Amino acid sequence: MPVNLRNRHLISLKHHTPEEINYLLDLSTDLKNKKRAGIKGNLLERKNVALIFEKPSTRTRCAFTVAAIDEGGHPEYLGKNDIQLGHKEDVADTARVLGRMFDGIEFRGFSQQVVEDLAKYAGVPVWNGLTDDYHPTQVLADFLTIRENFGRLKGIKLVYVGDGRNNVANSLMIGAAKMGMHFVIGSPKELFPDPALVAECEQIAKDCESGATITVTDDPKAAVKGADAIYTDVWASMGEEAKAAERKALLKPYQVNKELIEATGNDDVIFLHCLPAVKGNEVTEEVFESRHARQFDEAENRMHTIKAVMVASIGNF
């Protein structure tokens, strides 16, 4: 059956099949090629998109804005001080108002419940630009970058080192389970992912018959052995700045440095980071500027994959 994502939300990748994820990646590639060829699109012409931001953003905000304009749409930025969301007006009422004015809504903030309530009440597609639990648009960009480098996702060994229970690690695990990747988290035991999510992802892999494996270990060098891609993120996520010193002490052995790259035994391993990076903490300047680094390809691919998400759900097909 052909894939149809018309009017679909993107709350997390749990709700998308492997075929639907592949469709979004294929569409991203097509839209990327069109942009690079200088072809202006009209797939979002006469479409208005609300961009709700509780948290600051570089890549997500710019990606949604440029992606919408590229295809003839109008993005409207709504910062935390611009609207009444969660203050004078509850989420359900805000959703019902915005849903009558906009064709789609992006939300970047703290609570996963907020993006789920927006989706419940808005009546138009809602896209998760990041919450404390999940970051699905980031993982689509990550997977596009991996596929561009290796030509496939299935069978790729993707290793995440650092804070193993943050939104990026959670979303990578879900996506890897769907796409048949061998996903490893190298993290101190204090920051292991939620066992319930690990079990859920193992069940996803079984249900999809994807062949994916999920491994969690506190040994960073064992984790990265044979890796095709090493991924890391900041040691203290937004809202956790007070824990920075504690995390630095805890996560120092998980820094992506030359020794950890060499421990993969793979001279062609690539390095990934969702950015922004605190160089000298989770990654050294040497690795960040090395031939292994693909973080700026990822950053660009945020725009192409986000464009695909919007086009697939509200585009003028």
N, C-alpha and C positions, 0 to 999 in steps of 0.2 A: 504494500500500500504506500502511496506517496505520503511524504511527511507534510503535515499541516499544523503550523503553530499559530494560526490566526487567533487573535484575542487571548493568547496564553500569557500568564504571568511568568516571571522568573524570580521565584522566592528563594529557592536553593536548587541545586542540580538533582536533588532526590526525586523530583517530579518529572524529570526528562529521561527518556529512554536513550540507550546508546545510539540508536538511529537518529533521534532528534538532535543529540549533541553533534554527531557527525554532520548532519545537515547544516547546523549553525556554523560549524567550522568551514564547510565547503562554501557556504554563502559568504562568510567572512573573506575567504580567499578571492572569490569573484569580485566582491566589492573593493577589496584592496587593490586588485589588478586594475579595476576601472579607475580608481582614484589616481593611481600612479600613471595611468595613460592620459590623465587630464580630462576624463569624461565626467561631466557634471550630471548627477542623477536627479530624478524627480519622484523617487519611490515614497518620500514622505511629504510630498507637496500638499499644502493645505492641512497638514497635521501639526497640532500644537502639543508640546510636551512639557509637563511640569517637572522641574528638578528640585526636589526638596533636600536640603543639606543641613543636618544638625552638626556634622563634623566637617572640619576644613578638608579641602581636597585639591590636588593638582591634576592627577591623571583622570580620575573619574569625572570631575566636572568638565574638564577640557574635552575629554573623549565624547561625552554625551552632547556637548554643545556643538563641536565641530561635526560630529557624525550626523546630527539632525540637520544642520545647515547644508552639509554636503548633498543631502538628498531632498533639499527644498523645504524642510520643516522649520518650525519656530520653537526654539527652546526657551523656557522662562525660568530663570534661577530664583528660587525661593529659599533664602537663608533662614536661620532659626529666629531671627528678629523681624522677618518680613511677614510672617503669617502667624496665626494664633494656635497652630498645632500643639496640642498638649497643654496649653496655657488657659486661654479663655474659651477654647473650643476643643471638644474631645476628638479623638482620631476619626471616629465614625462619621461625625458631622463634617469635618474637613474633607474626608474622602468623598462624601456625597456631593459636596460643593465642587471640588476640583474635577470630579468625574463628569460633571455636567458642562465643564468648560474646556477640558483638555482631552486629548485622544489617548494619552498614556502618562504614567506617573513614575518617576524614579525617586527612590528614597535612599539616603545615606545617613545613617545615624547609629544609635546605640542598641535599642531594643528590637529583637527579632519580632516580638509581638506587634510592634507598630507597623512594620511592613506587611505582616499577615493581616492585620485589621484593615489597612489601606486596601489590600487586595480583596478583602471580604466585602467592603462597602462601596468601593469606587465605581464599579461597573465598567471600568476600562482596565487594560493591562497595567500591571504594576511590576516594576523591575527593582530588584535589590542591588543597590550600588555599594553596599557594605553595611553589615550590622555586627554586633559583638559575636554573633554565632557563625555567620556565613559571609562569603565574598564570592558569589558565583560568577560575576562578570570578569573578575580577575583570573579565575581558573580557566575560563574559555580562552582568554588571551595567552595564558601559560601553555595550554594544550595546543593552540595554533602555533606557538613558537617551537614547541617540541616537535610537532609534526613537520614544520618547515625544515628542521635540522635533521630529522631521522626518517621522514617519509611515512611514519606510522606512530600510533600510540600503543597498540597491543604489544605486550611483551617488553616494553620499555621499563627499565628500573629507575624509578623516580624516588630520590631520597630527600626528605625534609629534615633539616637539623636546626634545633633551637627550641622555641616555645611550642611544644607539641599539642597544645590544646587551644590554640588561638583560631580565629575565624578562617585564616588562609589554610592552615593545616587541616582543619575540619573539612573544608571544601575540596581540597586536593584529594583527601581520602575518599570522599564520596565519588568524585569524578573518576579517580583511578579505578575504583571498584566497578564502575559502569563500563569503562573502556578497556578493561583487561590488562592493566598495568601492574607491575610489581612495586607496591608502594611501601616505603620504609620510613618510620619516624625515629630519628635519633635524638633523644631528649633526656634530661634528668628525670628521675622517677616522680619528683614533685610536680613536673609539668607534663606528665603523660596525658594523652587524650582521654576523654570520657570513655570508660569501658563499654558503656551502652552504645555509643556511636561506633566504636570498633566492631562490636558484635553486629550492629545493623549493617555496616559496610560489608562485612564478611557474608551476611545473608544476601545483600544486594548482588555481590559477585556470583554467589551460587544461583540466585534466581535468574540472573542475566546470562548465566553460563559463559561468563566473560574470561575465565581463567585467571582473574586477578588474585593477587595475594596481598595481605596486610601484615606488616611486621612492626612491632614496637620494641625498641631496645634503648638502654642507657649507655651503650658503647658506641661512640661516634665513629671510630675507625672501622669497626665491624659493620656498622650501618651502611657506610658508603662503599664498601668493597663491591666492585663490579657495577657501580652506578653509571647510568647514561647521563643523568642530570642530577645536580645537587641544588637544592632550593633552601633559602633561608629568609628570615624576616627580622624586623627589629625585635629586640629582647623585651621591650616594654611597649605594649600596644597603646593606642590613644585611650586616655582615661586611666592608665596605669603608671603614669610618670613617677608617682611617689615610690614605686617599687623598683626604679631603675638601678639603684646601687645594689640591692639584693639580687636582682636578676643578673647583673653584670658578674657578680661573684659566682652565681650558680651556673651560668651559661658559658663562661670563659672556655671550658674544654670543648665546646661545640662551635667555636668560631671557624668559619670557612677560610682557611689559610692555605698556603702552598702545601703544607704537610698533609692536610685533609684531602686536597685535590690529588696528591700523589698516592694517597691510601686507596683511591678508587681502583688503581691499576689500569685505568682507562685513559690513554693520552688524549682521547677525543671527548672526554666528559664536558658537558656544558654547565655553566653556572647561571642560576635564575634567582631573581629577587623582585618582589612586587613594588619596592620603593615606597617612600624614601628610605635610604640606607644610612645607618650610623657607622661610617667606615672607621675601622679600628675596634669596633665591638663585634657585631655578628659576621663581618667580612673584612678582610684586610684590603688595603688600597691595591696591593699587588694582584690579588685575585680579581678585584673589581675592574681593574684596567687590563686584565689579561686577555689572551685570545680565546679563553674558555667562556668569557662573559657574554651573556645575551640579554641582560636586563633592559637595555634600551630598545631592543626588538620587542620585548614583552610590552614595554610602555606604549610603543606605537600600536601594537596589536590590540591594546585596550580599545582604541578608537574603532578598528575594523570589526572586532567581535561585538562591541556594543551597537554599532550600526546594524550588524546582522540581527541582533536580538530585536531591535526596534522595527526594522523592516519586516522581519518574519511575523511579528505580532500585529502591527498596525499599518504595514506598507500597502501601497497602491498596486497590488498584483491584479 
